[in-house]
């Protein structure tokens, strides 16, 4: 990897016009800080009653904060290094969800799940470094299993009568954010000079979805667990 421009510059770096001075994409850059706010709120206010969820919440809060800082760096510079620090924390969010699903279903002990998530995160970082064009597919591949496992837990784990509204609200917001991401990226919903950008809305809705996941951990973290499927 070099310090050259981001890979998206050869195709499309979302709808917002690229400025030649100052922040390359100011709307997309400043909106990224919604993740920093969400991460700080999670770390300061969300206190799950059970130990594994407390650890998951801390990991999620740190990851969300890093996502915001990395995304700001990317949209401010549109460089390859900015792209790397933008995507890597997103992988951390996916690894946290995956570890959380395995722990909360009782399939893997917490220590093993966190160790595995850490190893996966390092491996994904290497892949991102040598093959940055894979970032979107890899992110989907690491994020979706954790979501599926968490939804599965609502159906299979004793104590599934625990409230799950925060999970579904978060998934709804994430789905809406992804639709806006697609419309922005494809140019279907696009005004390059506007301060209102679909990708910026993706940032804000995604940040709130992350906070909802932390609230879900806090609301459903005291149910019994067992090892084995």
Secondary structure, 3 states (H helix, E strand, C coil): CCCCECHHHHCCCCCCCCCCCCCCCHHHHHHHHHHHHHHHHHHHHCCCCCHHHHHHHHHHHHHHHHHHHHHHHHHHHCEHHHHHHHHHHHHHHHHHHHHHHHHHCCCCCHHHHHHHHHHHHHHHHHHHHHCHHHHHHHHHHHHHHHHHHHHHHHHHCCCCCCCCHHHHHHHHHHHHHHHHHHHHHHCCCCCCCCCCCHHHHHHHHHHHHHHHHHHHHHHCCCCCCCCCC
